Each structure stands twice: as C-alpha cells, then as structure tokens.
Amino acid sequence: MILIVIMILAMKRTVLNGILALAIGAGLVATPAFAEVPEFKLAIESHRFIPAELTVPAGQKIKLSVENRDATPEEFESYDFNREKIVPGKGRITLFVGPLKPGRYEFFGEFNLETARGFLIAE
C-alpha cells in the first residue's frame, strides 16, 4: 500500500514538473532571468567619458553601454567595481555591474589616464 502511494506521488510530481517546464518555455511564467535590467549609457569622446558622472540606482544590477566615438581604442577599467574591457575605436561594449551599495565608484580609461576618468554614483 505504501509503495503504491509513493508511486502515485512520484507520478504527480513528474507531471507537475513537466507542466511547469512547458509554461516557462512558452513564456507564461515570469522568471528572474528575464527581468528587466536598467540600461545606462556612457560615451568616450576626445579621450573623455561623457558624462563624467553617471547616477545609477543602488542595490540593483545595471547594464552599462559604453560607446567609443574616438578612432583609437580605450580600455574601460574600474578597480571599484572590478571591470576591465577594451572598447574598440568607433566601437561599443556592454557591461553588467552591481548591485552596488550607495556610494561613488571610479572608472577610467587606462590608455588615457589623464583625461579619461569618471564615476558611477549609486543612490
């Protein structure tokens, strides 16, 4: 008797898991992987970041798009939020950052340290 009950419960779980998988595949159930991530944009022009200070929401993952309008490459780097990526001349990169605690986070262009500096300000 106990064996029959265990088999029935196992079959119900398998059927429910199958239905849930189909619903997720059809987009009927929202999943955290598809949640909207806010996007923020930076540009590099004349070896400077525009804007030099960008305010972003604290406590939330963000998408950061960096467009290099210069003909020469730049290396976007931040020790504060641990990112490093080459931005080709006339190219674009996308980075995901955070969630960040409230504060001021420096980033810089390693190829032009004197001019290419900026901050993400998490509020």
C-alpha positions as CSV (number, residue, x, y, z in Angstrom):
1,M,0.0,0.0,0.0
2,I,2.8,2.4,1.0
3,L,4.6,1.6,-2.3
4,I,1.5,2.5,-4.3
5,V,1.1,5.8,-2.6
6,I,4.8,6.7,-3.2
7,M,4.5,5.8,-6.9
8,I,1.4,7.9,-7.3
9,L,3.1,10.9,-5.6
10,A,6.1,10.5,-7.8
11,M,4.0,10.4,-10.9
12,K,2.1,13.6,-9.9
13,R,5.4,15.4,-9.3
14,T,6.7,14.4,-12.7
15,V,3.5,15.6,-14.4
16,L,3.6,18.9,-12.5
17,N,7.3,19.5,-13.3
18,G,6.5,18.8,-17.0
19,I,3.6,21.3,-17.0
20,L,5.8,23.9,-15.2
21,A,8.6,23.4,-17.8
22,L,6.2,23.9,-20.6
23,A,4.8,27.0,-19.1
24,I,8.2,28.5,-18.6
25,G,9.2,27.6,-22.1
26,A,6.1,29.2,-23.5
27,G,6.8,32.4,-21.5
28,L,3.7,32.0,-19.4
29,V,5.6,32.1,-16.1
30,A,8.0,35.0,-15.4
31,T,11.5,34.1,-14.3
32,P,14.1,36.3,-12.7
33,A,16.5,35.6,-15.6
34,F,14.2,37.7,-17.9
35,A,13.7,40.6,-15.5
36,E,14.4,44.0,-17.0
37,V,17.9,45.4,-16.2
38,P,18.0,49.2,-16.5
39,E,20.5,50.4,-19.1
40,F,22.8,53.4,-18.7
41,K,25.0,54.8,-21.5
42,L,28.5,56.4,-21.5
43,A,30.4,57.7,-24.4
44,I,34.1,58.2,-25.0
45,E,34.9,61.3,-27.0
46,S,38.2,63.2,-27.2
47,H,39.6,60.6,-24.7
48,R,37.0,61.7,-22.1
49,F,33.9,60.0,-20.7
50,I,30.6,61.7,-21.3
51,P,29.0,62.1,-18.8
52,A,31.9,62.1,-16.4
53,E,29.5,61.3,-13.5
54,L,26.6,58.9,-14.0
55,T,23.9,58.3,-11.3
56,V,22.6,54.8,-11.1
57,P,20.3,53.0,-8.7
58,A,21.9,51.4,-5.6
59,G,21.1,47.8,-4.8
60,Q,20.2,46.9,-8.4
61,K,22.1,45.3,-11.2
62,I,22.6,47.6,-14.2
63,K,23.6,47.3,-17.9
64,L,26.3,49.8,-18.9
65,S,26.7,50.5,-22.5
66,V,30.0,52.3,-23.5
67,E,30.3,53.8,-27.0
68,N,33.8,54.9,-28.2
69,R,33.4,57.8,-30.6
70,D,37.1,58.1,-31.0
71,A,39.1,56.3,-33.7
72,T,41.5,54.8,-31.2
73,P,40.7,52.0,-28.7
74,E,40.3,52.7,-25.0
75,E,40.4,50.3,-22.0
76,F,37.4,50.8,-19.7
77,E,38.5,49.8,-16.2
78,S,37.4,50.1,-12.6
79,Y,39.0,48.7,-9.5
80,D,36.0,49.8,-7.5
81,F,33.5,47.5,-9.3
82,N,36.1,45.1,-10.8
83,R,35.6,45.5,-14.5
84,E,38.2,45.8,-17.4
85,K,37.3,45.7,-21.1
86,I,38.7,47.1,-24.3
87,V,36.4,49.4,-26.2
88,P,37.5,49.4,-29.9
89,G,37.8,52.6,-31.8
90,K,34.3,53.5,-33.1
91,G,33.0,50.5,-31.2
92,R,30.8,49.7,-28.3
93,I,30.8,47.3,-25.3
94,T,28.2,46.3,-22.8
95,L,29.0,45.5,-19.1
96,F,26.8,44.4,-16.3
97,V,27.6,46.0,-12.9
98,G,26.2,45.6,-9.4
99,P,24.2,45.6,-7.4
100,L,26.2,48.4,-5.9
101,K,25.9,49.8,-2.4
102,P,25.2,53.6,-2.2
103,G,28.5,55.4,-2.9
104,R,30.8,56.7,-5.6
105,Y,32.7,54.3,-7.8
106,E,35.6,55.4,-10.0
107,F,36.2,54.2,-13.6
108,F,38.9,55.2,-16.0
109,G,40.4,54.7,-19.5
110,E,43.7,53.1,-19.0
111,F,45.1,54.3,-22.3
112,N,44.4,58.0,-21.4
113,L,44.7,58.2,-17.7
114,E,45.0,62.0,-17.5
115,T,41.7,62.7,-19.3
116,A,39.5,59.6,-19.3
117,R,38.1,59.4,-15.8
118,G,34.6,59.2,-14.4
119,F,32.3,58.0,-11.6
120,L,29.2,55.9,-11.1
121,I,27.2,57.3,-8.3
122,A,24.9,54.8,-6.8
123,E,21.9,56.3,-4.9
